[in-house]
């Protein structure tokens, strides 16, 4: 039976591209709110016996998590054989320890929440720190898709003589992967965070940057303060306007506008989260990962 893909409203463009590649039917998923703020979720009734793929990027997770749980439960009640989740952006992974007394370890709690909701998970470059891999916190099969090949391809096509710059040590793993894929040099700066809204980054090696176009690469841009500080440094060094390439474009508040004011030459992102900056499609690698999970689901019921 053809798999059925059910997408939350924000993700329908990417979901449709993935559905086309995996040969899935795009079914109905409706989500609306009552005047008191409660959610009403309704899903396609024609899913009995099918493998269902829920598609929901989990930015703004407090708003989306409970409707996602409702959708997953409802598909099971209507006879879905297996229920998987594609969450291109996976929230709550960075709080992986108790930094201060009494804090919730949200990475563990949210992983358990999803374990109880779906049978498998596909995400893109989760923001892991002390967690070595997703299987350290998830009991369900969980695949982390790497966006580095797609970022490298865009940079090779669109930027003349690029050099990659990671704005802080947390970005090092993604910058190194993209640089390796693109066969171009890179440098990683060091960040000191003085508060939630004040960030200082180290000066780059100016001699190494001469003759290149700087490309700032980061996995997540939320407030944008780290990239803004890096852009201001590059501007003072009279380098060409830097491109900013982002995997997960959260762009909270006025982050998008702040990057533009700070002198970014171009700001582009993957479509892990729908945003006007989307220029790099993740449909192909996500579809490949989903196809593996669907094949495993089919093999489980073979006689």
Phi and psi restraints in degrees (value plus and minus 20) as a CYANA .aco file:
   2 UNK   PHI     -82.2   -42.2
   2 UNK   PSI     113.5   153.5
   3 UNK   PHI     -85.2   -45.2
   3 UNK   PSI     136.4   176.4
   4 UNK   PHI    -139.1   -99.1
   4 UNK   PSI     108.7   148.7
   5 UNK   PHI    -126.2   -86.2
   5 UNK   PSI     108.0   148.0
   6 UNK   PHI    -138.6   -98.6
   6 UNK   PSI      96.1   136.1
   7 UNK   PHI    -129.0   -89.0
   7 UNK   PSI     120.0   160.0
   8 UNK   PHI     -91.0   -51.0
   8 UNK   PSI     136.2   176.2
   9 UNK   PHI     -76.7   -36.7
   9 UNK   PSI     -59.5   -19.5
  10 UNK   PHI     -86.9   -46.9
  10 UNK   PSI     -38.2     1.8
  11 UNK   PHI    -133.7   -93.7
  11 UNK   PSI      -4.3    35.7
  12 UNK   PHI     -88.7   -48.7
  12 UNK   PSI     -52.3   -12.3
  13 UNK   PHI     -85.6   -45.6
  13 UNK   PSI     -71.0   -31.0
  14 UNK   PHI     -85.2   -45.2
  14 UNK   PSI     -60.5   -20.5
  15 UNK   PHI     -80.9   -40.9
  15 UNK   PSI     -61.5   -21.5
  16 UNK   PHI     -84.3   -44.3
  16 UNK   PSI     -58.4   -18.4
  17 UNK   PHI     -86.1   -46.1
  17 UNK   PSI     -58.0   -18.0
  18 UNK   PHI     -88.9   -48.9
  18 UNK   PSI     -64.0   -24.0
  19 UNK   PHI     -77.8   -37.8
  19 UNK   PSI     -61.3   -21.3
  20 UNK   PHI     -81.3   -41.3
  20 UNK   PSI     -57.6   -17.6
  21 UNK   PHI     -97.3   -57.3
  21 UNK   PSI     -46.7    -6.7
  22 UNK   PHI    -120.8   -80.8
  22 UNK   PSI     -18.1    21.9
  23 UNK   PHI      49.0    89.0
  23 UNK   PSI      17.5    57.5
  24 UNK   PHI    -120.9   -80.9
  24 UNK   PSI     129.5   169.5
  25 UNK   PHI    -103.9   -63.9
  25 UNK   PSI     113.4   153.4
  26 UNK   PHI    -105.1   -65.1
  26 UNK   PSI      94.7   134.7
  27 UNK   PHI    -115.7   -75.7
  27 UNK   PSI    -197.4  -157.4
  28 UNK   PHI    -110.1   -70.1
  28 UNK   PSI     108.8   148.8
  29 UNK   PHI    -155.7  -115.7
  29 UNK   PSI      97.9   137.9
  30 UNK   PHI    -132.9   -92.9
  30 UNK   PSI     121.7   161.7
  31 UNK   PHI    -161.6  -121.6
  31 UNK   PSI      95.7   135.7
  32 UNK   PHI    -156.3  -116.3
  32 UNK   PSI     149.6   189.6
  33 UNK   PHI    -139.3   -99.3
  33 UNK   PSI     119.9   159.9
  34 UNK   PHI     -96.6   -56.6
  34 UNK   PSI     143.8   183.8
  35 UNK   PHI     -76.6   -36.6
  35 UNK   PSI     -47.1    -7.1
  36 UNK   PHI    -104.8   -64.8
  36 UNK   PSI     -16.5    23.5
  37 UNK   PHI      75.3   115.3
  37 UNK   PSI     -29.4    10.6
  38 UNK   PHI     -90.3   -50.3
  38 UNK   PSI     128.7   168.7
  39 UNK   PHI    -112.7   -72.7
  39 UNK   PSI     124.6   164.6
  40 UNK   PHI    -140.1  -100.1
  40 UNK   PSI     100.2   140.2
  41 UNK   PHI    -132.2   -92.2
  41 UNK   PSI     115.4   155.4
  42 UNK   PHI    -152.9  -112.9
  42 UNK   PSI     118.5   158.5
  43 UNK   PHI    -144.6  -104.6
  43 UNK   PSI     145.6   185.6
  44 UNK   PHI     -75.8   -35.8
  44 UNK   PSI     111.9   151.9
  45 UNK   PHI    -101.2   -61.2
  45 UNK   PSI     -37.8     2.2
  46 UNK   PHI    -108.8   -68.8
  46 UNK   PSI      33.0    73.0
  47 UNK   PHI    -140.7  -100.7
  47 UNK   PSI     -15.4    24.6
  48 UNK   PHI     -79.0   -39.0
  48 UNK   PSI     106.7   146.7
  49 UNK   PHI      62.1   102.1
  49 UNK   PSI     -23.0    17.0
  50 UNK   PHI    -114.9   -74.9
  50 UNK   PSI     135.4   175.4
  51 UNK   PHI    -103.0   -63.0
  51 UNK   PSI     104.7   144.7
  52 UNK   PHI    -127.9   -87.9
  52 UNK   PSI     114.5   154.5
  53 UNK   PHI    -133.1   -93.1
  53 UNK   PSI      91.2   131.2
  54 UNK   PHI    -104.1   -64.1
  54 UNK   PSI     118.5   158.5
  55 UNK   PHI    -144.2  -104.2
  55 UNK   PSI      91.0   131.0
  56 UNK   PHI    -174.6  -134.6
  56 UNK   PSI      88.9   128.9
  57 UNK   PHI     -92.7   -52.7
  57 UNK   PSI     113.3   153.3
  58 UNK   PHI    -120.6   -80.6
  58 UNK   PSI      18.7    58.7
  59 UNK   PHI     -89.8   -49.8
  59 UNK   PSI     137.5   177.5
  60 UNK   PHI      31.4    71.4
  60 UNK   PSI      33.1    73.1
  61 UNK   PHI     -88.1   -48.1
  61 UNK   PSI     -50.5   -10.5
  62 UNK   PHI     -85.0   -45.0
  62 UNK   PSI     -48.9    -8.9
  63 UNK   PHI    -100.2   -60.2
  63 UNK   PSI     -52.5   -12.5
  64 UNK   PHI    -116.0   -76.0
  64 UNK   PSI     -44.6    -4.6
  65 UNK   PHI     -83.2   -43.2
  65 UNK   PSI     -66.4   -26.4
  66 UNK   PHI     -87.8   -47.8
  66 UNK   PSI     -64.4   -24.4
  67 UNK   PHI     -78.9   -38.9
  67 UNK   PSI     -55.0   -15.0
  68 UNK   PHI     -82.6   -42.6
  68 UNK   PSI     -63.1   -23.1
  69 UNK   PHI     -81.3   -41.3
  69 UNK   PSI     -61.6   -21.6
  70 UNK   PHI     -81.6   -41.6
  70 UNK   PSI     -63.7   -23.7
  71 UNK   PHI     -83.7   -43.7
  71 UNK   PSI     -63.8   -23.8
  72 UNK   PHI     -83.4   -43.4
  72 UNK   PSI     -64.7   -24.7
  73 UNK   PHI     -83.7   -43.7
  73 UNK   PSI     -61.0   -21.0
  74 UNK   PHI     -86.4   -46.4
  74 UNK   PSI     -59.4   -19.4
  75 UNK   PHI     -82.1   -42.1
  75 UNK   PSI     -56.3   -16.3
  76 UNK   PHI     -87.3   -47.3
  76 UNK   PSI     -62.4   -22.4
  77 UNK   PHI     -81.9   -41.9
  77 UNK   PSI     -49.9    -9.9
  78 UNK   PHI    -109.9   -69.9
  78 UNK   PSI     -13.3    26.7
  79 UNK   PHI      80.2   120.2
  79 UNK   PSI      -6.0    34.0
  80 UNK   PHI     -79.6   -39.6
  80 UNK   PSI     121.7   161.7
  81 UNK   PHI     -97.3   -57.3
  81 UNK   PSI     -69.2   -29.2
  82 UNK   PHI    -157.2  -117.2
  82 UNK   PSI     129.5   169.5
  83 UNK   PHI    -146.1  -106.1
  83 UNK   PSI      95.4   135.4
  84 UNK   PHI    -129.0   -89.0
  84 UNK   PSI     146.0   186.0
  85 UNK   PHI    -149.5  -109.5
  85 UNK   PSI     108.8   148.8
  86 UNK   PHI    -124.1   -84.1
  86 UNK   PSI      93.2   133.2
  87 UNK   PHI    -142.3  -102.3
  87 UNK   PSI      65.9   105.9
  88 UNK   PHI     -71.0   -31.0
  88 UNK   PSI     -60.0   -20.0
  89 UNK   PHI    -128.3   -88.3
  89 UNK   PSI     107.1   147.1
  90 UNK   PHI    -131.3   -91.3
  90 UNK   PSI      96.1   136.1
  91 UNK   PHI    -101.5   -61.5
  91 UNK   PSI     147.2   187.2
  92 UNK   PHI      48.9    88.9
  92 UNK   PSI      -4.1    35.9
  93 UNK   PHI    -105.0   -65.0
  93 UNK   PSI     -40.1    -0.1
  94 UNK   PHI     -95.6   -55.6
  94 UNK   PSI     -47.8    -7.8
  95 UNK   PHI    -105.7   -65.7
  95 UNK   PSI      59.2    99.2
  96 UNK   PHI    -126.4   -86.4
  96 UNK   PSI     -11.4    28.6
  97 UNK   PHI    -174.2  -134.2
  97 UNK   PSI     151.4   191.4
  98 UNK   PHI    -111.4   -71.4
  98 UNK   PSI      75.5   115.5
  99 UNK   PHI     -90.8   -50.8
  99 UNK   PSI     -51.0   -11.0
 100 UNK   PHI    -155.7  -115.7
 100 UNK   PSI     134.7   174.7
 101 UNK   PHI     -74.8   -34.8
 101 UNK   PSI     112.1   152.1
 102 UNK   PHI      67.3   107.3
 102 UNK   PSI     -24.0    16.0
 103 UNK   PHI     -94.1   -54.1
 103 UNK   PSI     124.7   164.7
 104 UNK   PHI     -92.9   -52.9
 104 UNK   PSI     121.5   161.5
 105 UNK   PHI    -110.8   -70.8
 105 UNK   PSI      69.5   109.5
 106 UNK   PHI     -87.6   -47.6
 106 UNK   PSI     -49.3    -9.3
 107 UNK   PHI     -78.9   -38.9
 107 UNK   PSI     -65.5   -25.5
 108 UNK   PHI     -88.2   -48.2
 108 UNK   PSI     -64.1   -24.1
 109 UNK   PHI     -85.1   -45.1
 109 UNK   PSI     -62.1   -22.1
 110 UNK   PHI     -91.9   -51.9
 110 UNK   PSI     -56.6   -16.6
 111 UNK   PHI     -80.7   -40.7
 111 UNK   PSI     -61.9   -21.9
 112 UNK   PHI     -84.9   -44.9
 112 UNK   PSI     -58.8   -18.8
 113 UNK   PHI     -78.2   -38.2
 113 UNK   PSI     -64.5   -24.5
 114 UNK   PHI     -93.4   -53.4
 114 UNK   PSI     -56.0   -16.0
 115 UNK   PHI     -74.1   -34.1
 115 UNK   PSI     -59.5   -19.5
 116 UNK   PHI     -99.7   -59.7
 116 UNK   PSI     -31.6     8.4
 117 UNK   PHI    -120.9   -80.9
 117 UNK   PSI     -58.4   -18.4
 118 UNK   PHI    -155.1  -115.1
 118 UNK   PSI     150.0   190.0
 119 UNK   PHI    -115.0   -75.0
 119 UNK   PSI     -42.2    -2.2
 120 UNK   PHI    -178.3  -138.3
 120 UNK   PSI     144.4   184.4
 121 UNK   PHI    -159.4  -119.4
 121 UNK   PSI     118.7   158.7
 122 UNK   PHI    -144.5  -104.5
 122 UNK   PSI     109.2   149.2
 123 UNK   PHI    -156.7  -116.7
 123 UNK   PSI     158.8   198.8
 124 UNK   PHI    -144.4  -104.4
 124 UNK   PSI     103.7   143.7
 125 UNK   PHI      17.5    57.5
 125 UNK   PSI      46.5    86.5
 126 UNK   PHI     -84.2   -44.2
 126 UNK   PSI     128.0   168.0
 127 UNK   PHI    -103.5   -63.5
 127 UNK   PSI      62.2   102.2
 128 UNK   PHI    -119.4   -79.4
 128 UNK   PSI     120.6   160.6
 129 UNK   PHI    -131.4   -91.4
 129 UNK   PSI    -104.9   -64.9
 130 UNK   PHI    -103.8   -63.8
 130 UNK   PSI     -28.9    11.1
 131 UNK   PHI    -102.5   -62.5
 131 UNK   PSI      99.2   139.2
 132 UNK   PHI     -90.4   -50.4
 132 UNK   PSI     -55.9   -15.9
 133 UNK   PHI    -180.0  -140.0
 133 UNK   PSI     141.9   181.9
 134 UNK   PHI     -80.7   -40.7
 134 UNK   PSI     -51.7   -11.7
 135 UNK   PHI     -90.5   -50.5
 135 UNK   PSI     -24.4    15.6
 136 UNK   PHI     -99.6   -59.6
 136 UNK   PSI     -38.7     1.3
 137 UNK   PHI    -141.9  -101.9
 137 UNK   PSI     -40.4    -0.4
 138 UNK   PHI    -123.1   -83.1
 138 UNK   PSI     121.5   161.5
 139 UNK   PHI    -110.3   -70.3
 139 UNK   PSI     -49.5    -9.5
 140 UNK   PHI     -96.3   -56.3
 140 UNK   PSI     136.8   176.8
 141 UNK   PHI     -80.5   -40.5
 141 UNK   PSI     108.0   148.0
 142 UNK   PHI    -155.2  -115.2
 142 UNK   PSI     107.6   147.6
 143 UNK   PHI    -133.9   -93.9
 143 UNK   PSI     109.5   149.5
 144 UNK   PHI    -122.1   -82.1
 144 UNK   PSI      90.8   130.8
 145 UNK   PHI     -99.7   -59.7
 145 UNK   PSI     117.0   157.0
 146 UNK   PHI    -112.9   -72.9
 146 UNK   PSI     109.3   149.3
 147 UNK   PHI    -108.8   -68.8
 147 UNK   PSI     -24.9    15.1
 148 UNK   PHI     -74.3   -34.3
 148 UNK   PSI     -64.4   -24.4
 149 UNK   PHI     -80.8   -40.8
 149 UNK   PSI     -57.5   -17.5
 150 UNK   PHI     -90.2   -50.2
 150 UNK   PSI     -61.0   -21.0
 151 UNK   PHI     -84.1   -44.1
 151 UNK   PSI     -63.6   -23.6
 152 UNK   PHI     -81.5   -41.5
 152 UNK   PSI     -62.1   -22.1
 153 UNK   PHI     -81.6   -41.6
 153 UNK   PSI     -63.1   -23.1
 154 UNK   PHI     -84.2   -44.2
 154 UNK   PSI     -64.5   -24.5
 155 UNK   PHI     -83.1   -43.1
 155 UNK   PSI     -62.9   -22.9
 156 UNK   PHI     -81.0   -41.0
 156 UNK   PSI     -58.5   -18.5
 157 UNK   PHI     -96.4   -56.4
 157 UNK   PSI     -55.7   -15.7
 158 UNK   PHI    -128.1   -88.1
 158 UNK   PSI     -36.1     3.9
 159 UNK   PHI    -140.5  -100.5
 159 UNK   PSI     107.8   147.8
 160 UNK   PHI    -103.3   -63.3
 160 UNK   PSI     110.0   150.0
 161 UNK   PHI      26.4    66.4
 161 UNK   PSI      42.9    82.9
 162 UNK   PHI     -99.7   -59.7
 162 UNK   PSI     128.7   168.7
 163 UNK   PHI    -149.1  -109.1
 163 UNK   PSI     110.5   150.5
 164 UNK   PHI    -104.8   -64.8
 164 UNK   PSI     123.8   163.8
 165 UNK   PHI    -151.2  -111.2
 165 UNK   PSI     102.5   142.5
 166 UNK   PHI    -109.9   -69.9
 166 UNK   PSI     106.0   146.0
 167 UNK   PHI     -93.0   -53.0
 167 UNK   PSI     -32.7     7.3
 168 UNK   PHI    -181.0  -141.0
 168 UNK   PSI     151.6   191.6
 169 UNK   PHI     -84.4   -44.4
 169 UNK   PSI     -47.9    -7.9
 170 UNK   PHI     -85.1   -45.1
 170 UNK   PSI     -47.4    -7.4
 171 UNK   PHI    -103.3   -63.3
 171 UNK   PSI     -27.3    12.7
 172 UNK   PHI     -76.7   -36.7
 172 UNK   PSI     -62.8   -22.8
 173 UNK   PHI     -84.0   -44.0
 173 UNK   PSI     -58.7   -18.7
 174 UNK   PHI     -94.3   -54.3
 174 UNK   PSI     -61.0   -21.0
 175 UNK   PHI     -82.6   -42.6
 175 UNK   PSI     -64.3   -24.3
 176 UNK   PHI     -82.5   -42.5
 176 UNK   PSI     -60.4   -20.4
 177 UNK   PHI     -84.6   -44.6
 177 UNK   PSI     -64.4   -24.4
 178 UNK   PHI     -85.5   -45.5
 178 UNK   PSI     -63.1   -23.1
 179 UNK   PHI     -81.3   -41.3
 179 UNK   PSI     -59.8   -19.8
 180 UNK   PHI     -85.5   -45.5
 180 UNK   PSI     -62.5   -22.5
 181 UNK   PHI     -84.8   -44.8
 181 UNK   PSI     -58.4   -18.4
 182 UNK   PHI    -111.1   -71.1
 182 UNK   PSI     -30.4     9.6
 183 UNK   PHI      39.5    79.5
 183 UNK   PSI      28.8    68.8
 184 UNK   PHI    -153.1  -113.1
 184 UNK   PSI     138.4   178.4
 185 UNK   PHI     -94.6   -54.6
 185 UNK   PSI     142.7   182.7
 186 UNK   PHI    -170.3  -130.3
 186 UNK   PSI     143.3   183.3
 187 UNK   PHI    -164.2  -124.2
 187 UNK   PSI     126.1   166.1
 188 UNK   PHI    -139.0   -99.0
 188 UNK   PSI     107.2   147.2
 189 UNK   PHI    -106.5   -66.5
 189 UNK   PSI     154.1   194.1
 190 UNK   PHI    -142.2  -102.2
 190 UNK   PSI     117.0   157.0
 191 UNK   PHI    -131.0   -91.0
 191 UNK   PSI     119.8   159.8
 192 UNK   PHI    -138.9   -98.9
 192 UNK   PSI      98.2   138.2
 193 UNK   PHI    -116.1   -76.1
 193 UNK   PSI      94.5   134.5
 194 UNK   PHI    -107.6   -67.6
 194 UNK   PSI     -45.2    -5.2
 195 UNK   PHI    -184.3  -144.3
 195 UNK   PSI     159.9   199.9
 196 UNK   PHI     -80.4   -40.4
 196 UNK   PSI     -43.8    -3.8
 197 UNK   PHI    -141.5  -101.5
 197 UNK   PSI     -11.5    28.5
 198 UNK   PHI    -149.7  -109.7
 198 UNK   PSI      99.0   139.0
 199 UNK   PHI    -151.1  -111.1
 199 UNK   PSI     117.1   157.1
 200 UNK   PHI    -141.1  -101.1
 200 UNK   PSI     112.0   152.0
 201 UNK   PHI    -138.8   -98.8
 201 UNK   PSI     134.9   174.9
 202 UNK   PHI     -89.7   -49.7
 202 UNK   PSI     137.8   177.8
 203 UNK   PHI     -94.5   -54.5
 203 UNK   PSI     119.4   159.4
 204 UNK   PHI     -95.4   -55.4
 204 UNK   PSI     147.0   187.0
 205 UNK   PHI     -97.2   -57.2
 205 UNK   PSI      78.7   118.7
 206 UNK   PHI     -82.4   -42.4
 206 UNK   PSI     -56.5   -16.5
 207 UNK   PHI     -81.8   -41.8
 207 UNK   PSI     -55.1   -15.1
 208 UNK   PHI     -94.6   -54.6
 208 UNK   PSI     -43.3    -3.3
 209 UNK   PHI    -109.4   -69.4
 209 UNK   PSI     -35.5     4.5
 210 UNK   PHI     -80.0   -40.0
 210 UNK   PSI     113.1   153.1
 211 UNK   PHI      67.2   107.2
 211 UNK   PSI     -21.8    18.2
 212 UNK   PHI    -134.4   -94.4
 212 UNK   PSI     141.6   181.6
 213 UNK   PHI    -118.6   -78.6
 213 UNK   PSI      97.7   137.7
 214 UNK   PHI     -91.0   -51.0
 214 UNK   PSI     118.7   158.7
 215 UNK   PHI    -147.5  -107.5
 215 UNK   PSI      89.4   129.4
 216 UNK   PHI    -100.5   -60.5
 216 UNK   PSI     107.5   147.5
 217 UNK   PHI    -141.9  -101.9
 217 UNK   PSI     108.9   148.9
 218 UNK   PHI    -164.0  -124.0
 218 UNK   PSI     134.2   174.2
 219 UNK   PHI    -100.5   -60.5
 219 UNK   PSI     -61.1   -21.1
 220 UNK   PHI    -151.8  -111.8
 220 UNK   PSI     114.1   154.1
 221 UNK   PHI    -137.9   -97.9
 221 UNK   PSI      93.7   133.7
 222 UNK   PHI    -125.6   -85.6
 222 UNK   PSI    -101.9   -61.9
 223 UNK   PHI     -94.4   -54.4
 223 UNK   PSI     -47.5    -7.5
 224 UNK   PHI      65.2   105.2
 224 UNK   PSI     -20.9    19.1
 225 UNK   PHI     -85.1   -45.1
 225 UNK   PSI     -55.8   -15.8
 226 UNK   PHI     -84.9   -44.9
 226 UNK   PSI     -66.4   -26.4
 227 UNK   PHI     -87.2   -47.2
 227 UNK   PSI     -56.0   -16.0
 228 UNK   PHI     -82.0   -42.0
 228 UNK   PSI     -64.5   -24.5
 229 UNK   PHI     -81.6   -41.6
 229 UNK   PSI     -60.9   -20.9
 230 UNK   PHI     -85.7   -45.7
 230 UNK   PSI     -62.4   -22.4
 231 UNK   PHI     -82.2   -42.2
 231 UNK   PSI     -59.3   -19.3
 232 UNK   PHI     -84.9   -44.9
 232 UNK   PSI     -59.4   -19.4
 233 UNK   PHI     -81.0   -41.0
 233 UNK   PSI     -67.9   -27.9
 234 UNK   PHI     -83.4   -43.4
 234 UNK   PSI     -56.5   -16.5
 235 UNK   PHI     -85.1   -45.1
 235 UNK   PSI     -60.1   -20.1
 236 UNK   PHI     -86.5   -46.5
 236 UNK   PSI     -45.1    -5.1
 237 UNK   PHI    -104.8   -64.8
 237 UNK   PSI     -19.2    20.8
 238 UNK   PHI      39.3    79.3
 238 UNK   PSI      20.5    60.5
 239 UNK   PHI    -109.1   -69.1
 239 UNK   PSI     142.8   182.8
 240 UNK   PHI     -78.0   -38.0
 240 UNK   PSI     131.2   171.2
 241 UNK   PHI     -73.3   -33.3
 241 UNK   PSI     111.5   151.5
 242 UNK   PHI    -101.9   -61.9
 242 UNK   PSI     122.6   162.6
 243 UNK   PHI    -104.1   -64.1
 243 UNK   PSI     124.4   164.4
 244 UNK   PHI    -132.7   -92.7
 244 UNK   PSI     101.9   141.9
 245 UNK   PHI    -139.0   -99.0
 245 UNK   PSI     101.7   141.7
 246 UNK   PHI    -145.6  -105.6
 246 UNK   PSI     118.5   158.5
 247 UNK   PHI     -99.2   -59.2
 247 UNK   PSI     -72.9   -32.9
 248 UNK   PHI    -135.5   -95.5
 248 UNK   PSI      82.6   122.6
 249 UNK   PHI    -106.8   -66.8
 249 UNK   PSI      58.3    98.3
 250 UNK   PHI     -90.6   -50.6
 250 UNK   PSI     -66.7   -26.7
 251 UNK   PHI      27.3    67.3
 251 UNK   PSI      42.6    82.6
 252 UNK   PHI     -89.4   -49.4
 252 UNK   PSI     125.8   165.8
 253 UNK   PHI      38.0    78.0
 253 UNK   PSI    -146.3  -106.3
 254 UNK   PHI    -122.4   -82.4
 254 UNK   PSI       6.7    46.7
 255 UNK   PHI     -77.8   -37.8
 255 UNK   PSI     -62.0   -22.0
 256 UNK   PHI     -79.1   -39.1
 256 UNK   PSI     -68.0   -28.0
 257 UNK   PHI     -87.0   -47.0
 257 UNK   PSI     -56.5   -16.5
 258 UNK   PHI     -83.2   -43.2
 258 UNK   PSI     -60.7   -20.7
 259 UNK   PHI     -84.0   -44.0
 259 UNK   PSI     -60.8   -20.8
 260 UNK   PHI     -83.9   -43.9
 260 UNK   PSI     -62.8   -22.8
 261 UNK   PHI     -87.4   -47.4
 261 UNK   PSI     -48.3    -8.3
 262 UNK   PHI     -97.1   -57.1
 262 UNK   PSI     -24.1    15.9
 263 UNK   PHI      81.4   121.4
 263 UNK   PSI      -1.2    38.8
 264 UNK   PHI     -82.1   -42.1
 264 UNK   PSI     113.1   153.1
 265 UNK   PHI     -90.1   -50.1
 265 UNK   PSI     -69.0   -29.0
 266 UNK   PHI    -161.1  -121.1
 266 UNK   PSI     127.6   167.6
 267 UNK   PHI    -145.9  -105.9
 267 UNK   PSI      92.6   132.6
 268 UNK   PHI    -149.1  -109.1
 268 UNK   PSI     136.6   176.6
 269 UNK   PHI    -164.9  -124.9
 269 UNK   PSI     147.4   187.4
 270 UNK   PHI     -97.7   -57.7
 270 UNK   PSI     150.6   190.6
 271 UNK   PHI    -114.1   -74.1
 271 UNK   PSI       8.9    48.9
 272 UNK   PHI     -81.9   -41.9
 272 UNK   PSI     -50.2   -10.2
 273 UNK   PHI    -151.8  -111.8
 273 UNK   PSI     109.6   149.6
 274 UNK   PHI     -84.7   -44.7
 274 UNK   PSI     105.9   145.9
 275 UNK   PHI    -182.1  -142.1
 275 UNK   PSI     132.1   172.1
 276 UNK   PHI     -78.0   -38.0
 276 UNK   PSI     -39.9     0.1
 277 UNK   PHI     -99.3   -59.3
 277 UNK   PSI     -27.6    12.4
 278 UNK   PHI     -77.6   -37.6
 278 UNK   PSI     101.7   141.7
 279 UNK   PHI    -159.8  -119.8
 279 UNK   PSI     -25.6    14.4
 280 UNK   PHI    -144.6  -104.6
 280 UNK   PSI      93.7   133.7
 281 UNK   PHI    -102.7   -62.7
 281 UNK   PSI     117.6   157.6
 282 UNK   PHI    -124.7   -84.7
 282 UNK   PSI     -12.0    28.0
 283 UNK   PHI     -78.1   -38.1
 283 UNK   PSI     -62.7   -22.7
 284 UNK   PHI     -85.2   -45.2
 284 UNK   PSI     -73.3   -33.3
 285 UNK   PHI     -88.2   -48.2
 285 UNK   PSI     -53.3   -13.3
 286 UNK   PHI     -85.5   -45.5
 286 UNK   PSI     -65.2   -25.2
 287 UNK   PHI     -79.8   -39.8
 287 UNK   PSI     -60.4   -20.4
 288 UNK   PHI     -82.5   -42.5
 288 UNK   PSI     -61.8   -21.8
 289 UNK   PHI     -88.1   -48.1
 289 UNK   PSI     -60.8   -20.8
 290 UNK   PHI     -83.4   -43.4
 290 UNK   PSI     -61.0   -21.0
 291 UNK   PHI     -78.8   -38.8
 291 UNK   PSI     -56.5   -16.5
 292 UNK   PHI     -84.3   -44.3
 292 UNK   PSI     -64.9   -24.9
 293 UNK   PHI     -85.2   -45.2
 293 UNK   PSI     -60.7   -20.7
 294 UNK   PHI     -84.8   -44.8
 294 UNK   PSI     -58.3   -18.3
 295 UNK   PHI     -84.4   -44.4
 295 UNK   PSI     -59.7   -19.7
 296 UNK   PHI     -85.6   -45.6
 296 UNK   PSI     -57.2   -17.2
 297 UNK   PHI     -82.7   -42.7
 297 UNK   PSI     -62.3   -22.3
 298 UNK   PHI     -86.3   -46.3
 298 UNK   PSI     -58.1   -18.1
 299 UNK   PHI     -87.2   -47.2
 299 UNK   PSI     -46.6    -6.6
 300 UNK   PHI     -87.8   -47.8
 300 UNK   PSI     -42.9    -2.9
 301 UNK   PHI    -126.3   -86.3
 301 UNK   PSI     -16.3    23.7
 302 UNK   PHI     -89.9   -49.9
 302 UNK   PSI     120.2   160.2
